[in-house]
């Protein structure tokens, strides 16, 4: 089996930083919503700090399930302030690539009213498919 493959319908422009869809077969690894705190439940400072920590947490959970970032087929981002996300998007790219590499699965970013932890600025959940 091979790693997941990005789907690009004929004639569509290539998306930047995400895929329109993914195809994969294998063992599924699903994360819960991961926020920007560490193993002691201490939040990183600011949106970018929390995003970095949430991505590190995602990476750790994937590893615990025998998956790597290249196996991701979907990421859902929940942010409490879309403007904050958009203002930080350019700086977020290098952080994302440092932790997850240059693998860009299907993604959605949604603004929500709040998260369970009031200090959380964002939450990320992922789905990976590990070839068997």
C-alpha positions as CSV (number, residue, x, y, z in Angstrom):
1,X,0.0,0.0,0.0
2,X,1.0,3.6,-0.5
3,X,0.6,6.8,1.5
4,X,-2.6,8.8,1.1
5,X,-3.0,10.6,-2.2
6,X,-4.3,14.1,-2.7
7,X,-7.3,14.4,-5.1
8,X,-7.4,17.2,-7.7
9,X,-10.3,17.2,-10.2
10,X,-9.3,17.9,-13.8
11,X,-9.1,21.6,-14.5
12,X,-9.1,22.7,-10.8
13,X,-6.3,24.9,-9.6
14,X,-3.9,23.4,-7.1
15,X,-4.9,24.4,-3.5
16,X,-2.2,26.0,-1.4
17,X,-1.6,24.5,2.0
18,X,-4.4,21.9,1.9
19,X,-6.0,19.2,-0.4
20,X,-9.5,19.3,-1.8
21,X,-9.7,15.6,-0.9
22,X,-7.7,12.5,-0.1
23,X,-7.8,8.8,-1.0
24,X,-6.3,6.1,1.2
25,X,-6.6,2.6,2.4
26,X,-5.3,1.0,5.6
27,X,-5.7,1.3,9.3
28,X,-7.5,4.4,10.5
29,X,-6.1,6.6,13.4
30,X,-8.3,9.3,14.6
31,X,-7.4,12.0,17.2
32,X,-9.7,13.8,19.5
33,X,-9.7,17.6,19.5
34,X,-6.2,18.7,20.6
35,X,-5.6,22.1,22.1
36,X,-2.5,24.2,22.8
37,X,-1.6,23.0,26.2
38,X,1.3,20.7,27.2
39,X,1.2,17.4,29.2
40,X,0.8,19.4,32.4
41,X,-2.2,21.2,31.0
42,X,-0.3,24.5,30.8
43,X,-1.3,26.6,27.8
44,X,1.2,28.1,25.4
45,X,1.1,31.9,25.0
46,X,-0.9,33.4,22.2
47,X,-2.5,32.0,19.1
48,X,0.7,30.9,17.4
49,X,2.1,29.3,20.6
50,X,-1.1,27.4,21.1
51,X,-1.2,26.3,17.4
52,X,2.4,25.1,17.7
53,X,1.6,23.1,20.8
54,X,-1.7,21.7,19.4
55,X,0.3,20.5,16.3
56,X,2.9,18.9,18.6
57,X,0.1,17.2,20.5
58,X,-1.4,16.0,17.2
59,X,2.0,14.6,16.2
60,X,2.4,12.8,19.5
61,X,-1.1,11.2,19.3
62,X,-0.4,10.1,15.8
63,X,2.9,8.5,16.9
64,X,1.1,6.7,19.7
65,X,-1.2,5.2,17.1
66,X,1.7,4.2,14.8
67,X,0.9,7.0,12.3
68,X,3.1,9.8,10.9
69,X,2.0,13.2,9.6
70,X,2.3,11.8,6.0
71,X,-0.6,9.5,6.8
72,X,-3.0,12.4,7.6
73,X,-6.0,12.5,5.3
74,X,-8.0,15.2,7.2
75,X,-7.5,18.0,9.7
76,X,-10.4,20.0,11.2
77,X,-9.4,23.3,12.8
78,X,-11.8,25.0,15.2
79,X,-10.9,28.6,16.1
80,X,-12.6,31.0,18.5
81,X,-11.6,34.0,16.3
82,X,-11.4,33.7,12.6
83,X,-9.7,37.1,12.3
84,X,-7.0,35.9,14.7
85,X,-6.4,32.9,12.5
86,X,-6.3,34.9,9.3
87,X,-3.9,37.5,10.9
88,X,-1.5,34.7,11.8
89,X,-1.9,32.5,8.8
90,X,1.4,33.5,7.1
91,X,3.3,32.8,10.4
92,X,1.4,29.6,10.9
93,X,2.8,28.0,7.7
94,X,6.4,27.6,8.9
95,X,5.2,26.2,12.2
96,X,3.0,23.7,10.4
97,X,5.8,22.6,8.1
98,X,8.3,22.3,11.0
99,X,6.0,19.8,12.8
100,X,4.0,18.1,10.1
101,X,6.3,18.6,7.1
102,X,5.1,19.4,3.6
103,X,2.1,17.1,3.7
104,X,-1.2,19.0,3.3
105,X,-4.3,16.8,3.7
106,X,-7.9,17.9,3.3
107,X,-8.6,20.6,5.8
108,X,-11.4,22.8,7.1
109,X,-11.1,25.8,9.4
110,X,-14.3,26.7,11.3
111,X,-15.0,29.6,13.8
112,X,-16.9,28.4,16.8
113,X,-18.4,30.2,19.8
114,X,-16.1,28.7,22.3
115,X,-14.1,25.6,23.3
116,X,-14.5,23.5,26.5
117,X,-11.3,25.0,27.9
118,X,-11.9,28.8,28.1
119,X,-8.2,29.7,27.6
120,X,-8.0,27.7,24.4
121,X,-7.7,29.7,21.1
122,X,-8.0,26.7,18.8
123,X,-8.5,23.0,18.6
124,X,-7.3,20.6,16.0
125,X,-8.5,17.0,15.2
126,X,-7.0,14.7,12.7
127,X,-7.7,11.5,10.7
128,X,-4.8,9.4,9.4
129,X,-4.8,6.2,7.4
130,X,-1.7,4.0,7.9
131,X,-1.0,1.6,5.0
132,X,-1.1,-2.0,6.1
